[in-house]
Structure formats: C-alpha cells, structure tokens
Amino acid sequence: MAEKLHFSLVSPERELFSGDVDQVDAPGSEGDFGVLAGHAPFMTALREGFVIVHDGERRLRYELKGGFADVTPAGLTILAEHAVEWAG
C-alpha cells in the first residue's frame, strides 16, 4: 500500500477537510503544484482556483480564493482566505 499524505484544508469559518489522501493539487501563486507523501517541505501563497484532493478513485474539489499552503514532514495544510466544496 502506498504511503498517504495527511491533508488539512482550513477556512476562517471552519475546517473543510482533514484526512489521509493520495495526492493534493493546488493553485500556487507561481503555478499549480501537486503534493504526495514525502514531499520536500515548502510554503507558498495560493491564488484563486481549485484544490483537488485525490484519494483512490475519489476526487474532491474545493474552490479557493487565495491563502497559504504549508508542506511539512507531517503533511500539507492549506489556510484559505475563503474555500467552499465545489458541487459542479
């Protein structure tokens, strides 16, 4: 079984997601990026766009209006200025 990435997505209103997933794609201010378990640590600003959470065959999408992403050995945390689960 492949190693999982711990991911948390937090908006000012509430925590939208917290769990272990396969991959997260996010809209970085310098371009889109993907994070897998064991990724090198970094921090970046986020621009408006979609965060896509990959977990097996399941894909979740969240519409994001900026914020910050922090990748550490413990996982990925996104602190969003505003985020909602995308139903489209």
C-alpha positions in Angstrom: 0.0 0.0 0.0 1.3 3.4 -1.0 2.1 5.9 1.8 -0.7 8.5 2.4 -0.4 12.3 2.8 -2.1 13.9 5.7 -4.1 16.9 4.4 -6.0 19.7 6.2 -8.0 22.5 4.5 -9.0 25.3 6.8 -11.0 28.4 6.1 -11.8 31.2 8.5 -15.3 29.7 9.0 -14.3 26.0 9.7 -12.1 23.1 8.8 -13.4 21.8 5.4 -11.3 18.6 5.2 -8.8 16.6 7.3 -7.6 13.2 6.4 -5.1 11.0 4.7 -5.1 11.1 0.9 -3.0 10.0 -2.1 -2.3 13.5 -3.6 -3.4 17.1 -3.4 -3.2 19.6 -6.4 -3.4 23.3 -5.6 -3.2 26.7 -7.4 0.1 28.2 -6.3 0.8 31.9 -6.9 3.7 30.8 -9.1 1.8 27.9 -10.8 -0.1 24.8 -10.0 1.6 22.1 -7.9 0.9 18.7 -6.6 1.9 17.2 -3.2 2.4 13.5 -2.4 3.5 11.9 0.8 7.2 12.5 1.5 7.3 15.8 -0.5 10.1 18.3 0.4 8.9 21.0 2.8 7.9 24.4 1.4 5.5 27.2 1.9 3.7 29.2 -0.8 0.9 31.7 -1.3 -2.1 30.5 -3.2 -4.1 32.2 -5.9 -7.8 31.8 -6.8 -8.5 28.3 -8.3 -9.3 24.8 -7.3 -7.8 22.4 -4.8 -8.2 18.8 -6.0 -8.0 16.0 -3.4 -7.1 12.5 -4.9 -8.0 9.5 -2.7 -8.1 6.3 -4.6 -10.9 6.7 -7.2 -12.5 9.6 -5.3 -11.8 13.2 -6.3 -12.9 16.1 -4.2 -12.8 19.7 -5.4 -12.7 22.9 -3.4 -13.0 26.4 -4.8 -10.3 28.6 -3.3 -10.0 32.4 -3.1 -6.3 32.6 -2.0 -4.4 31.7 1.1 -1.3 29.8 2.0 0.0 26.2 1.7 2.5 24.7 4.1 4.1 21.4 3.4 5.9 19.8 6.3 7.1 16.2 7.1 3.7 15.9 8.9 1.7 16.7 5.7 0.0 19.6 3.8 -2.0 22.3 5.5 -3.9 24.9 3.4 -5.1 28.0 5.2 -7.6 29.5 2.8 -8.9 33.1 2.8 -12.1 31.5 1.5 -12.9 28.0 0.4 -16.1 26.0 -0.4 -16.6 22.5 -1.6 -17.3 22.6 -5.3 -20.5 20.8 -6.3 -20.2 21.4 -10.1 
